[in-house]
């Protein structure tokens, strides 16, 4: 009895600690230039940059109509986002934290009766594993705009999917609540809506082939999903977005290989949830009961393979479908191993502390920028802001900066929201200003006097050869600029990428992979994708913070069209 009480206490303590930790990160996670500020204003009749706050239902409806026409076709998630952005930030952070803890309930919904005797145990281990294995916490959860589209509405999407599963496996009737959920889902995400429509269609076809009758409520759901999909496709903003995103892309064998690699990687991430089975004692499996979820996984993967760009946040829905797949395959088990809760909790705390360390680096510059913007009210004023993303080199850190071009989308979202003429990076932090200083040093022959690594002429793209790598001191005490000189003029279809391998155990494991594969998982350090041209040489100037935390760096050309590494990557050691 005492052992059982201790076990339940451990579960509740784990949930409480994770809740506090996630809420803490939500508080620290900054609003990101772009959508997070764009949605604070009423979308205008023409364009996307508004300058008036919504105050009434009429304002929100007007904004949503203009938003549908001019910017984005996912109406309901962004309508909700605009409403929520009128509340204090802590309200959003609290709701967003609660959302994360609702997701395991939805995932467990189809099989809740299997675990009714030990529900809190299976809920806790599922929650902790989702926290550790989630494929994109940064842009689908901690990002304010992304969290509504990819986490909040995920609850509804998974709820509807679980209802389909219960009808497929147990013959449970579709309810009126499911129809209502479908109404809210139908304009949330075109790929997910299409997947749910196909899954529902397969379910309706199977029922009709067995019973020779259509489920009326299921038929209504299919009509709702179809109508929502057509509604999104008919938006003028859909055509514009497709053109802006995919124009210039071309299919190639390299592109297809890259998409296959992405699919393999995401399936690997989903497969990691099989670790759940090591946490269960005396379990038995019945994978036949998961066939329907496997169909959904394969359908969504086929859709995303067809889409030219498979963003990481697009893998969140199939990840949770995969979680449902593994959980529903458990036919019976005795209990969750107590040691597994302890081990996973310890790893979760370490993971949290790692994220906090990174978010603290970007918290102060973000607050300084916000203070400057709030203090500026002159419409003719140019506001100089710090950039801070180079301080946060972690794939789970949500960060995006303003650009040297004051007309860039990120910059204009801030200037329109705060009513200033324009915003540009502070001189010491601007790539443009940094390159001006670099150009002056080159023209005055001062660059050759700096510490550099001679690499000769290393051919890795046609006739382009890598000539020198220079290390220069940055304006910030912890900043070092890595300057790369290439004896060729730039091609707009290519860019030079710089990646870093740190001292972590994870990056040491990556050393086992071939360099062409490894480079995709190292820290992204390229900040200057255009560079400057002087004479017959092309220079790329990339600031690296805390350079001593990297064991080595990797350079390579990257093709925008092929979405692939071009030539052989070049590896060189860090020079402190």
N, C-alpha and C positions, 0 to 999 in steps of 0.2 A: 504493500500500500504506500509506504514512504517512498519507495523507488518510483512508483507511478506518479506521485505528486511532484517529485523532483524532476521527472521527465517532462511533465506538463509545464512546469515552471521554466525549464530550459527553452521549450518551444515559445512560450509567451515572451520570455526575455529576448529571444532571437528576433521575434517580430517587432518588439518595442525598439530595440537597438537599431534595427534596419530602418524603421520608420523615422526615427530621430535623424539618422545619418542621411537618408534620402531627402528629408525636408531641409536639412542644413545645406546640402548641395544645391537644391532648388533655390534657396535664398541667395547663394553665392553666384549662381549661373546668371550672367548678364543678359540683357536684351541685345540682340544682334542687329547691326545696321542692315537695313533692307526691310523685310516683311514685318519684323517686330515693331517697327516704327510706322511703316506704311499703313498698317491696319489700325493705328490709333486715330486716323483721320477719315473723314467721309471721302469715298472715292468720287472724283469729279466726273462730269459728263464726258470730258475729253482727257485722255491721258490717265495717269495713275497717281500723281502726286497731289494729294489734298492738303489743305491747311486749316480745316475747320473740324473741331471735335464733334462727334455725334452726341446728341442729348435726348433724343426722343425715338420712339419706334419708327416714326416716319423717316428720320435720319438714317436709321439702320437699314430700312427697306430700300431707300434711295441709293445708299452706298452699295448694298448687295446687288442691285440691278446693274449699276455702273461697273461694279467689280466683275460681274458675270460677262459683261460685254467687252470690257477693256483689259482685264487682267487674268482672271482665273475662273474656271468653270466649276470648281468644287465649292458649291454655294453654302451648304449647311455648316461644314466645319469652320469656314471663315466668317460666317454670320455669328456663330457662337464665340469665335475668337474676338471679334470686334466688340461684342458685348462685354466679355470678360476683361478686356484691356481698359475698360472704364473704371474698374474696381482697383483698389490698392493692390500692389504687387504681391503682398503676403497672402491675399485671398487666393490668387491663382496658384501660388506655390503650394499652399495647403491642399487645394483640390487636386493639383497634379500629383502630389504625394499619395493621396488617397487612391487615385486612379491606378497607380502601380500596384497597390495591394488588392484592388478589385480583380485585376487580370488573372491571378491564380484561381480565384473563385470561378471565373468564367471557364477557364481551361479545365477545371475539375468538374464542371457541371454535368457533362455526359455520364460520368462514372461516380458521382458523389455517393450513390447508394452502396458501392463496393467498399468505400472507405468510411462509412458512417461511424464505425466503432473507433477508428483512429484518425478522424478527419483532420484534427489540428496538427497531427504529426506529418501527414502527407502534404498538407497545405504549407507547413513551414519549410520542408525540404524543397518543395516545388518553388516557393517564393525565393529562397536563397539561390537555387540553381539558375532561375531566370535572371536574377540580379548579376550573377557571375558570367553567364553565357549569352546574355542579350547581345545581338549583333551590332546594335547601333544606339547606345544610350545617348550619345551626344546630340544627333540631329533628329531623332524620332522621339526623344523623351525630354531631355533637359532644354532643348530649344523650344521657346515659347510657342512659336507658330507650328513647328513640327510636332509638338506633343499633342496638340488638338487633332491634327490630321492622322497621325500615325500611332497614337496611344489611346486617346479618349474615344475616338470612333472605332478603334480596334475592339473595344468592349462590345459594341453593338454588332460588329461584323462577326466576331467569334460567337456571340450569343446566337445569331441566326444560323451560323454553321453548326453549332452544337444541337440546335433544334432539328436541322436536317439529319445529323448523325443519329439522334434519338429515334427519328422516324425510320431511318434506314435499318438500324440494328434492332429496335424494339417495337416498331410500329406505333410509336407515340404520335398522336394527332398534332398537326400544326395548329397553333392557337391564334387568336386575334392579336395577342401581344406580339407574336412573330411578324404579323403583317405591319404593325406599327413600327417595329424595329427596322423592317425592310424599307419603310418610307424614309426613315432617318439615314439609312445606309446608302440609298440609291444614288446620291450625288456626292459621295464621300471620296472615292478613289476608283478611277475607271478600271484599272487592272483587277482590283479586288471585286468590284461589282460584276465584272465579266466572269470571274472565277466562280462567284456565288451563283450567278445565273446558270452557268454550265453545270455546276454541281446540283442545283435545284432541278435542272432539266433532266439530268441523268436519274435523279431520284423519282421524278414524275414519270419518266419512261419505264423505269423498273416497276413502279406501282401499277401502271396501266397494263404492262405485260402480264402481271400476276393477277390483278383484280379486274382488269378491263374497265376501269373507271378512274376518272381524274379526281384528285383531291382538290376541291374548290379553293380552299385557302392557300394551298401551295401554288395553284394556278394564278391566284391574285398576286402572290409574292413575285412570281416570275414576270408578270405584267409590270409590276412596280419597278423591279430591277431593270427591265428592258427600257421602260420609260425614262428612268433616271440616267441610264447609259446614253440614250439618244439625246436627252436634254444636255448632257455634258458635251457630247460630240457636236451639237448644233451651235455651241457658243462660239462667237467670233474670236474669242480669246484662245480657243482650242487650236484653231488654224494658225494663229499668230505664234503661239507657244511652240507648236510642232516645227514651224518654219525656223524660228530663232534657235531652237535647241538642236535640230537635226540637219539643218542646211549645211552642206559641205562635208557631211559624213559620207563615207563610202564603205560598202561591204568589201571585205578582203579575207583571205585565208587567215591572216594574223588577227583580224577583228573577230572572226568566228572562234578562233582558238582562245582569244581572251575571254569571250563570253562563256565558252565551255569551262575555262578555268574559274571564272566567277561562280558559275553554277556549282562546280565541284566544291569550291570553298564554302559556299553557303550551305550546301548539303552536309559538309563536314561540320560546320557550326551547329546545324540542327542535330546531327548524329551525336554530338557531345552530350546531349541531354540523356543519352543512354546511360550516363553515369548514375542516373536515378536508380537503376537496377542494382548497383553495388550498395546502395543505401537501404535496400529492402531485405528483410530476412524471410527465408522460406517462401519465395514467391513462385508463382506459376504464370505462364503466358498463354495468350490466345490471340495471335496476330490477325486471325481471320476477322476479328471484330474491329480491326483498324483499316480495313480495305477502303472504306469510303473516304477516310481522311488521306490515305495514300493517293487516291484518285485526285483529290483537291490539290495536293502538293504537286503532282505531276502536271496538272492543268495549269496551275499558276506558273510553274517553272517554264512551261512551253510558251506561255504568254510573254514572260519576261525575257526569254531568249529571243523572241521576235522583236522586242523593243530594242532600239539601238543602244540606249544607255541604261544599264542596270545599276541604279544607285544603291548604296548600302542600305538606306532606310527602306528600300523596296523589299528587302529580305525579312523585315520584321513580321509581316503577316505569315509567310510560310514558316518562319521560326516557331511561332506560336501554334500553328497547325501541326508542326512536328512535335511540339511538346504534348499536344492533345493525342497525337498518334502513339507516342511512347507510353503515356499514362493509360490510355484506353486499352493497350495490349496487355496490361497487368490483369490477369484473371483473379488472382488471390494472393495475399501475402499475410504474414503474421504481424509484423511491426516494422517501423523504421529503426534502423540501428542507431542507438544513442550516440555512438562515437562519430557517426557520419554527420549528425547535426553539429557537433562540436567542431569537427574539422572544417566543414563548409562555412560555419559561422566565423571561425578564425580567419579563413581566407577572405571572406566577405569584408571583415573589418580592415584587413590589410589593403584590400582593393579600395575601400572607402578612404582610408588615410592617404593613399596614393593620389586619388582624384582631388581630395581637399588640398593637398600640397600644390597641385597644378592650378586649381581655381584661385587660390590665394595670390598667386603671381599676377593674375589678370584682374583681380578685384580692385586694387588701388588705382591703376591707370584708368579703368572704366569709371570709377567714381569721380576721378579728377575731370575726365571728359564730360561727364554728365553735369558736374558743377559748372563748368565753363558754358555749356549749352544753355543751362537754365538761367545763367546770369546774363546771357546775350539776348537783347530784344531789338537791336537795330537791324532792320532789313537789309541795310547796305554793308553789314559787317561780315568779314571773313573770319571764321573761327578755326584756329589751328588745334588739332587733336593729336593725342598720342596713339600709336598703333601698339597692340599688345599681344597679338597672336603668336609671334616668335617666342614669347615667354612660355607658351603652353604647347609643348610637343608631345601630345598624347592623343591617340585616336578616339578616346572616350571624352575628350574635352571639346565642348562646343564653343567655337570661336570663329569670328569672321571680321575682317578689318575694313576700314575705308581705304580708298585708293588715291593715288596722286592726281588723278583726273577728277575735278570737282563735279563733273557731269555724270560720273559713274552712278549707277543705281543706288549703291549703298550710301554714297555721299548725299545724293539728292533726297533720299528718304529722311535723313537727319535734318537737312537744311529746311525742308518743307514743314517738318513736324515742329521744329523749334523757331521757325520764322526768321531765319538768318539768310544772308545772301548766298553763302556757300561754306562748305567745310572741306579742309584739306589736311593732310598729315603734317604734324609739327616737323620743322626742318630737319631736326636730328633723327627723326624716325622715318622720313620719306625716302623711298627708293629713288625718286627723282633727284632730291637734294644730295643723296649719297652718291649717285652716279655723276653729278656735276663735280663733286670733289674728286671722284676717281678719275674723271676725264682730265681734270686739271693736273693731277699727279702724273698721269701718263704722258701728257703733252710736255710736262716739265722734266720728264725722264726720272721721276722720283720713285716710280713703282718698282723699277729694277733693283733698287737699293733695299727693298723690303725682303723679309724672310720669305723664301719661296721653295717649292719642291719642283725640281726639274724632271720632266717626264718625257722629254724628247718630242718626237712627232708620232703620236699614237693614233693610227687611222681607225676610226670606228664608224664613219658615215661617209660614203663616197670619198671625196677628196679632202674632206674636213679633217684636220688633225688637232689634237689637244696639245698645246705647246707648253703652257705653264699654269701652275696653281699658286696663287699668292695668298698670304695671310696678312691682313691689315687690321689695325686696331679700330674698333667701333667707337661711336660717341658714348655709348653706355659702358660702364666699367666691366660688365659681364659679357660684352658683345665682341665678337671677332668676325670680320668680314672675310669670307672665302671668295676670292676673285679668280675666275677661270678664263683663260685666254685661248680662243680657238682661231686658227688661221683660215677662216672662211666667213663669208657674209651670210647672214641668217636667212633661213627659209621660213616663211610664215606658217608652213605646214608642220614645222618641228619646233621643239623647245628643248633646252638642256635641263635635266632634272638632277637634283642633288639629294641624296638620302644618307642618313646616319645610323650606325649600329651602336647602341649604347651598351652599358655594362650589365644590363639586366639578364636574369636567367633565361627569359623568353627570347631575347635577341641572340643569346649564345646558342640556343637550340636552333634558331634560324640559320646559324652558320652551317648546319648540316645540309641545307637546301642548295641547289644550283643558284649561282648569282643572279641569273635572269628571273628566277622565281622569287628569290630572297628579297630583291630590291623593292618589290611591291608591298612588303610588310615592315620595312624599316621606317624610321621617322622621316616624314616629309620635310625637307629643309629648303627647297627652292622657293625663293621669294621674288626673284627677278627673272621673269620668263621671257622678257624681250631683250634685255641687255643694251649695250651701246656699241656703236661701230666707230672704230678709229683706224683709218687706213685700210689695210687688208685684214685686220683682226676684229674679232667680235668678243666683247668682254661681258661676262655675267657676274653680277655682284650680289652675293647672298649673305645676309647677316645670320650668325649662329650664336645663340646664347649659351653660356656655360659649356664651352667647347670641350673642356676636360672630361665631360661625362660620356664622350663618344670614343669608341675604340678605333673606328675607321669610318671612311665615307665612300660613297659610290656615286660616280657620274655616269650619265647615259643620255643619249638623245631619245626623245619620245615623239612619236607621230600622232598628231591630233586626229588625222583621218583614220588611221589604222588602229588607234587606241592601243598602241603596243610599243615596247622597247625596240629601238632600231640599232643594229650593230651590237658589238660586245661592250658591256658595261666596263668601266675602269674603276678600280678600287685603289684607294690610297689611305695611309694612316693619318690619324689626327696629329697635328703639330701644335703644342701648347705654347 
